[in-house]
Amino acid sequence: HGETPEECLQRELLEELGIYVRVGVQLPTSEHQYPTFAITLYPFICSIESGEIVLHEHTAAIWLSPKDLHILEWAEADISVIDSYLISLKDGK
């Protein structure tokens, strides 16, 4: 409570991955209704400023080029975010 979406993202990435990021372009907000709950995502394009990725909350990580993002099995709520990200790359954002 009391954080901007950018501040929340920076805090979460530091807590979960041990990295400091520069928050860049905001992508369109994404809302998704699952059978038992709703979620709102506030996606941003970020770059790592410092730190080494250490997985505190996750069991695996992988770097993929944008053209390979489709190989992962994304949560339904994430699909529109991935689509927006790929469109932003084509638009040069």
HUTA-V700175 format. One record per pair of residues at least 24 apart in sequence whose ideal C-beta (glycine too) atoms are under 10 Angstrom apart, sorted by sequence separation. I is the first residue (numbers start at 1). J is the second residue. D is the distance in whole Angstrom. If there is no record, write none. Layout:
# HUTA-V700175
i:I j:J d:D
i:I j:J d:D
This chain:
# HUTA-V700175
i:5 j:29 d:9
i:22 j:46 d:6
i:23 j:47 d:9
i:66 j:90 d:10
i:21 j:46 d:4
i:22 j:47 d:5
i:20 j:46 d:10
i:21 j:47 d:6
i:22 j:48 d:8
i:23 j:49 d:10
i:19 j:46 d:9
i:21 j:48 d:6
i:22 j:49 d:5
i:20 j:48 d:7
i:21 j:49 d:6
i:22 j:50 d:10
i:19 j:48 d:5
i:20 j:49 d:5
i:21 j:50 d:9
i:19 j:49 d:8
i:20 j:50 d:5
i:21 j:51 d:9
i:17 j:48 d:9
i:19 j:50 d:7
i:20 j:51 d:5
i:18 j:50 d:10
i:19 j:51 d:4
i:9 j:42 d:8
i:13 j:46 d:7
i:18 j:51 d:5
i:19 j:52 d:7
i:8 j:42 d:8
i:9 j:43 d:9
i:10 j:44 d:10
i:17 j:51 d:8
i:18 j:52 d:7
i:19 j:53 d:6
i:41 j:75 d:10
i:9 j:44 d:6
i:13 j:48 d:9
i:17 j:52 d:9
i:18 j:53 d:7
i:19 j:54 d:8
i:43 j:78 d:9
i:5 j:41 d:10
i:6 j:42 d:9
i:10 j:46 d:8
i:17 j:53 d:5
i:18 j:54 d:4
i:39 j:75 d:9
i:41 j:77 d:6
i:5 j:42 d:4
i:9 j:46 d:7
i:14 j:51 d:8
i:16 j:53 d:10
i:17 j:54 d:7
i:18 j:55 d:9
i:39 j:76 d:9
i:40 j:77 d:9
i:41 j:78 d:7
i:43 j:80 d:9
i:4 j:42 d:9
i:5 j:43 d:9
i:6 j:44 d:7
i:13 j:51 d:9
i:16 j:54 d:9
i:17 j:55 d:7
i:18 j:56 d:7
i:39 j:77 d:5
i:43 j:81 d:5
i:5 j:44 d:7
i:10 j:49 d:10
i:16 j:55 d:8
i:17 j:56 d:7
i:38 j:77 d:9
i:39 j:78 d:10
i:41 j:80 d:8
i:42 j:81 d:10
i:43 j:82 d:9
i:45 j:84 d:10
i:6 j:46 d:9
i:13 j:53 d:9
i:16 j:56 d:5
i:17 j:57 d:8
i:41 j:81 d:6
i:45 j:85 d:7
i:15 j:56 d:7
i:16 j:57 d:4
i:17 j:58 d:8
i:34 j:75 d:9
i:43 j:84 d:7
i:44 j:85 d:10
i:14 j:56 d:10
i:15 j:57 d:8
i:16 j:58 d:7
i:34 j:76 d:7
i:43 j:85 d:7
i:32 j:75 d:8
i:33 j:76 d:9
i:34 j:77 d:8
i:41 j:84 d:10
i:45 j:88 d:7
i:17 j:61 d:8
i:32 j:76 d:6
i:33 j:77 d:9
i:45 j:89 d:9
i:12 j:57 d:9
i:32 j:77 d:4
i:43 j:88 d:10
i:31 j:77 d:8
i:32 j:78 d:9
i:30 j:77 d:6
i:32 j:79 d:9
i:30 j:78 d:8
i:32 j:80 d:8
i:45 j:93 d:7
i:30 j:79 d:9
i:31 j:80 d:9
i:32 j:81 d:10
i:30 j:80 d:5
i:29 j:80 d:10
i:30 j:81 d:5
i:28 j:80 d:8
i:29 j:81 d:9
i:30 j:82 d:10
i:27 j:80 d:9
i:28 j:81 d:8
i:30 j:83 d:9
i:27 j:81 d:6
i:30 j:84 d:7
i:27 j:82 d:10
i:28 j:83 d:10
i:29 j:84 d:10
i:27 j:83 d:10
i:28 j:84 d:5
i:27 j:84 d:4
i:27 j:85 d:6
i:28 j:87 d:9
i:25 j:85 d:10
i:27 j:87 d:9
i:28 j:88 d:9
i:27 j:88 d:6
i:25 j:88 d:7
i:27 j:93 d:9
i:26 j:93 d:10
i:25 j:93 d:5
i:24 j:93 d:9
